Amino acid sequence: MTLREAKRKLENYCAYQERCHKEVIEKLKGMRMIPEAIDQIVTQLIEDNFLNEERFAKSFARGKFNIKKWGKNRIVNELKQRQISRYNITAALKEIDEETYIETLDTLAKKRLEQITETNLQKKRKKLADYLLYRGWESHLVYEKLRELIK
């Protein structure tokens, strides 16, 4: 595959949805491109604004919060796995409105509590806490919500 063909393919890949540098580099390695070609293509994609990590991080945070109802801890961990900088992670978290964040936690906790059939209060608390913590909600918010909902 020529450099031009690879670049065109990656432009389409990045235009389809926001990508981080790590995903693009892995895609190029999967296409068996040499390191020099990878560097050249990534540089060109950044210059042509197909690749922008801050835009990716903001889009990722908004999407995972709005669609999957993830908390900030999970979003931060996922962005770190994608080797996103601390600056871009901070910018991404600013995309989440604080009031909406708390409302979403409340809705999610109440909905999950209705689904838990456990009668033992301690086990019920643990199941709800585990669910919310797994989804990346901050522990102080989770335990505050537990005190509010399960008495």
C-alpha contacts under 8 A as a table, 3 or more apart, distances in Angstrom:
res1	aa1	res2	aa2	distance
1	M	5	E	6.28
1	M	6	A	6.49
2	T	5	E	5.21
2	T	6	A	6.19
3	L	6	A	5.17
3	L	7	K	6.06
3	L	37	A	6.93
3	L	41	I	7.70
4	R	7	K	5.09
4	R	8	R	6.16
5	E	8	R	5.15
5	E	9	K	6.15
6	A	9	K	5.07
6	A	10	L	6.16
6	A	28	L	7.86
6	A	41	I	7.96
7	K	10	L	5.11
7	K	11	E	6.08
7	K	41	I	5.92
7	K	45	L	7.88
8	R	11	E	5.03
8	R	12	N	6.42
9	K	12	N	5.31
9	K	13	Y	6.24
10	L	13	Y	4.70
10	L	14	C	6.04
10	L	24	V	7.40
11	E	14	C	5.20
11	E	15	A	5.96
11	E	45	L	7.02
11	E	50	F	6.42
12	N	15	A	4.95
12	N	16	Y	6.07
13	Y	16	Y	5.47
13	Y	17	Q	7.12
14	C	17	Q	5.62
14	C	18	E	5.83
14	C	19	R	5.80
14	C	50	F	5.83
14	C	51	L	6.71
15	A	18	E	6.99
15	A	50	F	6.54
18	E	51	L	7.46
18	E	55	R	7.55
18	E	56	F	5.29
18	E	59	S	7.41
19	R	23	E	6.30
19	R	24	V	6.81
19	R	51	L	6.63
19	R	52	N	7.79
19	R	53	E	7.61
19	R	56	F	6.00
20	C	23	E	5.50
20	C	24	V	6.57
20	C	51	L	7.01
20	C	52	N	7.22
20	C	53	E	5.61
20	C	56	F	6.16
20	C	57	A	7.99
20	C	82	R	7.06
20	C	84	I	7.78
21	H	24	V	5.20
21	H	25	I	6.11
21	H	42	V	7.58
21	H	51	L	7.22
21	H	53	E	7.03
22	K	25	I	5.18
22	K	26	E	6.13
22	K	82	R	6.17
22	K	83	Q	7.03
23	E	26	E	5.16
23	E	27	K	6.13
23	E	82	R	7.82
24	V	27	K	5.04
24	V	28	L	6.22
24	V	42	V	7.53
25	I	28	L	5.08
25	I	29	K	6.14
25	I	38	I	6.71
25	I	42	V	7.53
26	E	29	K	5.03
26	E	30	G	6.10
27	K	30	G	5.01
27	K	31	M	6.37
28	L	31	M	4.93
28	L	32	R	6.53
28	L	33	M	5.75
28	L	38	I	6.35
29	K	32	R	4.95
29	K	33	M	5.54
29	K	34	I	7.55
29	K	38	I	7.71
30	G	33	M	7.59
33	M	37	A	6.21
33	M	38	I	6.29
34	I	37	A	5.38
34	I	38	I	6.27
35	P	38	I	4.97
35	P	39	D	6.20
36	E	39	D	5.22
36	E	40	Q	6.23
37	A	40	Q	5.02
37	A	41	I	6.06
38	I	41	I	5.23
38	I	42	V	6.04
39	D	42	V	5.26
39	D	43	T	6.05
40	Q	43	T	5.22
40	Q	44	Q	6.21
41	I	44	Q	5.06
41	I	45	L	6.11
42	V	45	L	5.06
42	V	46	I	6.23
42	V	51	L	7.82
43	T	46	I	5.21
43	T	47	E	6.22
44	Q	47	E	5.04
44	Q	48	D	6.08
45	L	48	D	5.15
45	L	49	N	6.07
45	L	50	F	5.07
45	L	51	L	5.47
46	I	49	N	4.97
46	I	50	F	5.94
46	I	51	L	4.75
46	I	52	N	6.33
47	E	50	F	7.74
48	D	51	L	7.71
49	N	52	N	6.35
52	N	55	R	5.42
52	N	56	F	6.16
53	E	56	F	4.86
53	E	57	A	6.00
53	E	84	I	7.03
53	E	88	N	7.18
54	E	57	A	5.14
54	E	58	K	6.22
54	E	88	N	5.16
54	E	89	I	7.98
54	E	91	A	7.37
54	E	92	A	7.36
55	R	58	K	5.27
55	R	59	S	6.10
56	F	59	S	5.19
56	F	60	F	5.94
57	A	60	F	5.03
57	A	61	A	6.08
57	A	79	L	7.04
57	A	84	I	7.41
57	A	88	N	6.33
57	A	89	I	6.41
57	A	91	A	7.86
57	A	92	A	5.36
58	K	61	A	5.24
58	K	62	R	6.18
58	K	88	N	7.86
58	K	89	I	7.93
58	K	91	A	6.88
58	K	92	A	4.09
58	K	93	L	7.35
58	K	95	E	6.38
59	S	62	R	5.24
59	S	63	G	6.01
59	S	92	A	7.59
60	F	63	G	5.19
60	F	64	K	6.03
60	F	92	A	7.84
61	A	64	K	5.40
61	A	65	F	6.02
61	A	75	I	6.18
61	A	92	A	5.80
61	A	93	L	6.58
61	A	95	E	7.21
61	A	96	I	7.54
62	R	65	F	5.31
62	R	66	N	5.89
62	R	92	A	7.77
62	R	95	E	6.39
62	R	96	I	6.54
63	G	66	N	5.25
63	G	67	I	5.60
63	G	68	K	7.39
64	K	67	I	5.46
64	K	68	K	4.99
64	K	69	K	6.25
64	K	70	W	5.76
64	K	75	I	7.17
65	F	68	K	5.73
65	F	69	K	4.47
65	F	70	W	4.85
65	F	71	G	6.68
65	F	75	I	7.94
65	F	96	I	7.63
66	N	69	K	5.62
66	N	70	W	7.92
69	K	104	T	7.23
69	K	108	L	7.82
69	K	135	R	7.55
70	W	74	R	6.29
70	W	75	I	6.66
70	W	135	R	5.15
70	W	136	G	5.80
70	W	137	W	7.04
71	G	74	R	5.71
71	G	75	I	6.47
71	G	135	R	5.96
71	G	136	G	4.27
71	G	137	W	4.14
71	G	138	E	7.04
72	K	75	I	5.05
72	K	76	V	6.01
72	K	93	L	7.17
72	K	136	G	5.98
72	K	137	W	6.19
72	K	138	E	7.22
73	N	76	V	5.19
73	N	77	N	6.18
73	N	136	G	4.55
73	N	137	W	6.08
73	N	138	E	6.46
74	R	77	N	5.11
74	R	78	E	6.10
74	R	134	Y	7.80
74	R	135	R	6.26
74	R	136	G	4.06
74	R	137	W	7.32
75	I	78	E	5.21
75	I	79	L	6.16
75	I	136	G	7.16
76	V	79	L	5.16
76	V	80	K	6.12
76	V	89	I	6.59
77	N	80	K	5.05
77	N	81	Q	6.26
78	E	81	Q	5.12
78	E	82	R	6.52
79	L	82	R	5.05
79	L	83	Q	6.50
79	L	84	I	5.55
79	L	89	I	6.91
80	K	83	Q	4.89
80	K	84	I	5.49
80	K	85	S	7.48
81	Q	84	I	7.59
84	I	88	N	6.52
84	I	89	I	6.68
85	S	88	N	5.32
85	S	89	I	6.26
86	R	89	I	5.03
86	R	90	T	6.17
87	Y	90	T	5.25
87	Y	91	A	6.30
88	N	91	A	4.96
88	N	92	A	6.03
89	I	92	A	4.98
89	I	93	L	6.28
90	T	93	L	5.27
90	T	94	K	6.56
91	A	94	K	5.30
91	A	95	E	7.10
92	A	95	E	5.44
92	A	96	I	7.74
93	L	96	I	5.67
94	K	97	D	7.19
96	I	100	T	7.54
96	I	101	Y	6.77
97	D	100	T	5.35
97	D	101	Y	6.05
98	E	101	Y	4.92
98	E	102	I	6.41
99	E	102	I	5.36
99	E	103	E	6.28
100	T	103	E	5.00
100	T	104	T	5.97
101	Y	104	T	5.21
101	Y	105	L	6.37
102	I	105	L	5.13
102	I	106	D	6.29
103	E	106	D	5.07
103	E	107	T	6.20
104	T	107	T	5.12
104	T	108	L	5.95
105	L	108	L	5.13
105	L	109	A	5.95
105	L	137	W	7.84
106	D	109	A	5.25
106	D	110	K	6.16
106	D	145	K	7.31
107	T	110	K	5.28
107	T	111	K	6.08
108	L	111	K	5.20
108	L	112	R	6.10
109	A	112	R	5.20
109	A	113	L	5.98
109	A	128	L	7.18
109	A	132	L	7.33
109	A	145	K	7.61
110	K	113	L	5.06
110	K	114	E	6.40
110	K	149	L	7.68
111	K	114	E	5.39
111	K	115	Q	6.75
112	R	115	Q	5.11
112	R	116	I	6.50
112	R	128	L	6.93
113	L	116	I	5.29
113	L	128	L	6.56
114	E	117	T	7.65
116	I	124	K	6.88
116	I	127	K	7.70
116	I	128	L	7.87
117	T	124	K	8.00
118	E	121	L	7.55
118	E	123	K	6.83
118	E	124	K	5.56
119	T	123	K	7.85
119	T	124	K	6.91
120	N	123	K	5.43
120	N	124	K	6.09
121	L	124	K	4.93
121	L	125	R	6.07
121	L	150	I	7.48
122	Q	125	R	5.16
122	Q	126	K	6.28
123	K	126	K	4.98
123	K	127	K	6.11
124	K	127	K	5.20
124	K	128	L	6.28
125	R	128	L	5.31
125	R	129	A	6.04
125	R	146	L	6.60
125	R	150	I	6.99
126	K	129	A	5.05
126	K	130	D	5.93
127	K	130	D	5.19
127	K	131	Y	6.16
128	L	131	Y	5.15
128	L	132	L	6.27
128	L	146	L	7.75
129	A	132	L	5.26
129	A	133	L	5.94
129	A	142	V	6.34
129	A	143	Y	7.19
129	A	146	L	7.30
130	D	133	L	5.18
130	D	134	Y	5.93
131	Y	134	Y	5.28
131	Y	135	R	6.45
132	L	135	R	5.16
132	L	136	G	6.62
132	L	137	W	5.76
132	L	142	V	6.66
133	L	136	G	5.08
133	L	137	W	5.21
133	L	138	E	6.86
133	L	139	S	6.63
133	L	142	V	7.17
134	Y	137	W	7.49
137	W	141	L	7.08
137	W	142	V	6.61
138	E	141	L	5.47
138	E	142	V	6.26
139	S	142	V	4.93
139	S	143	Y	6.08
140	H	143	Y	5.39
140	H	144	E	6.08
141	L	144	E	5.11
141	L	145	K	6.11
142	V	145	K	5.11
142	V	146	L	6.20
143	Y	146	L	4.91
143	Y	147	R	6.25
144	E	147	R	5.27
144	E	148	E	6.36
145	K	148	E	5.00
145	K	149	L	6.11
146	L	149	L	5.21
146	L	150	I	5.62
147	R	150	I	5.72
147	R	151	K	6.43
148	E	151	K	7.11
